[in-house]
Every structure is written in C-alpha cells, then in structure tokens.
C-alpha cells in the first residue's frame, strides 16, 4: 500500500551536491564534511518518511580570506532525485550575511509559494536564513522549524575584536529569530532549552547514514590501528590522544589521524619522532570509511570541560559505531544514556584516562571486541537509520502544521531508545 504523503518540506541551508563539496574542500580552510553528511541525512530521512523535499542552499564556505572565492553565483542542481537551488552571495565579512539574506528573500519567497511548501526547515543557526524564515516565511503562513546542530556565535582562536563583536550581535539576532519559530529539532536538549526556550522541540542527536556501497569490508592488517577522524585541534583533544598513545606499549600499534586543523603540522612532527604515529591524511568519505572499519579502536577524545560541549553531540559517534569497531569516547553530557552500553568511556578525560580506556579495549579478546562492535553497529543501524529518524521528524512536523494529530514514532522498534516530540511551555 503506498505511503501517505507527509508535509512538503523546503530545506534551507547548506545541502550542496557532492562535486561542489569536493571543490570547496580543495581550497577552503574549513572541512564541512559533517555538515554535508548530516544535511543529506536529513534529506534521505524525510524522503524515507514520505515527505517531499526541495532544497535552497548556500555553499558552506569560510569567509574570505579563509576561502579566496569572493562571489558565489546562483545555480540549480539535482542529486539523488532531489532538486536544489544555489543561492548567490558575496563572501566578505558583513556582506556575506546581507547578501545571503537578500538571496533567500528573493528566491525563497518565490519557491515557498510555487512549491506549496508545508514547512520551512532551516539547517543551522545562520541568522540570515533564520530571519528570512521569521519574516518572509511566516508572512506566507509557512511554519518555520530550525534544526539546531551547534550553538550560535562560537568564538574561534583566530577571531579578532571586530569579529567577536559581530558574533555577539549575531547571537542576539539568532535568539530573537528562534523565539519566532514554530518549533525546533535539536541535537541535544540543552540546545533547545538554552536557545529556543518555550518552543516545541524534537531532540534527535543524529542520523546513521549507511555507506551507499553497502557494508564496508573489514580486512585484517599487520598492525592494530587506533584511529581518530575529525578536526585536528586541541579543542577536540587530539593532543591528549597523542600523549595517551605514546604511553601504550606495543610495536604493532599505530595511531592514524584523518582530517585537517591547526595540529596537522605538529602531528607530522610527532610522526617523525615516533614511527608508530602516522602523519595526518585528509580523505573523502568513501575512502575514509574502509580505514575506520579496519581499525582496532576508534577514539573521540573531545575534552568535557569546554563550554560548548554542553550543547554538543559529536556526529562521529554514530559514524564510528556504524562501522562495527569498538569505540572509546570521553563522557560528554550530550551523549544520550542509550549509547552507554556500546561505548568505552575515558574517565577522566585526561591523557591517562584515554590511555586506560584504549588499553582496556585492546585487551578484549577477539570475540569480546566483535560482540561489542556488532552491538554498537546494530544499535545505530536499527534506531538511528533514515526511516526511523524520518518518521520522528514527519510526526513532529505534521503536528506543528496541523496535517497530523498523532505525535508518535512510526516504525520505531520497541525499546530502541527513541522519544516522542517533547513539547515545552
């Protein structure tokens, strides 16, 4: 029996085609891989739940000079059966926000009417897009639902005084826009509580995006690999991971890091000192996943004492678990309790704590490691897959639009750890 159509969604954000992402990563200082993966996970999940999706997207690039391209042009694309429209903007400080708002106002208003959009979903806390929703979409009677993946205005070490002042202003604009939204989908409860208090909310920490080619084959190697993939920075605990690794005995151990960041050159220096440490590599996802699947341990070393971790759920946790490899992680407050049986926690989150947790996993028997890895993979594949998460979003959005009155989790397996949409206020 055909599935009844869910709310028609226009997704405004940074969902760009794969070939454009490759171009961006080749010349940008940022690495928007997780943004890209999550965005397309949203699309697949909504479509799996019977919600038609149209895309309005801006290229996810850092402001000049982080990306030397100044002018980004309008365009259209189609990927995986989904139609998208690229928004033009000028990639200079200040002008970037103004021109993105103008582009969304012109193209977005027309798209909402022509596509008969039921819900405007906004990916992230980008103030130009949020205010387009708060002003233009609401004037057309279209409910606005932001997807909160990070807190607004997170300062970077390289930010100057002017940039920090502008970030503070941007936080105020984001909060004001969120107060006008119809509801929010948030990776953690803290994001919804702190930045959209009183708004209906659905807490959904992530989506398991399976490899398009199917299960990643695992191959036995001559070494036992401890692997980290993500931003190569102190903020993510990569320096602590290196310190932890150095204290582990075993000539067959190898530390592999994949990504980009300010510690990349330092890691190359460490590889020259300790032959067990490989220099960092930056790989496309289709090449990275087999590397992860061949590891003995995957590590998320992010320190817990930083202000932003209250709002954080590292997307790599889901991706790690999906490989079937045992995972070591610090105990971040944003990790739901349902994940605990499948993670080996480093406590405390120091180099010594990481070393002890990695050592415990390395000393598991082959059978014990296989059972732990397989259990984690089964957990995310059954409870965080696109069909389950799409069903949760469809129910939530239908409730906000009046197109449905049943806020349940269709298709969720019993005891899977999912929750019904949480209404506040």
Buried (B, 14 or more C-beta within 10 A) or exposed (E): EEEEEBBBBBBBBBBBBBEBBEBBBEEBBBBBBBBBBBBBBBBBBBBBBBBBBBBBBBBBBBBBEEBEEEEBEEBEBEBEEBEBBBBBBBBBEEBBBEBBBBBBBBBBBEBBEEBEBBBBBBBBBBBBBBBBBBBBBBEEEBBBBBBBBBBBBBEEEEEEEEBEEBBEEBBEBBBEBBEBBBBBBBBBBBBBBBBBEEBBBBBBBBBBBBBEEEBBEBEEEEBBBBBBBBBBBBBBBBBBBBBBBBEBEEEEBBBBBBBBBBBBEBBEEBBEEEEBBBBBBBBEBEEBBBBBBBBBBBBBBBBBEBEEBBBBBBBBBBBBBBBBBBBBBBBBEBBBEBBEEBBBBBEBBBBBBBBBBBBBBBEBEEEEBBEBBEBBBBBBBBBBBBEBBBBBBBBBBBBBBEBBEEBEBBBBEEEBBBBBBBBBE
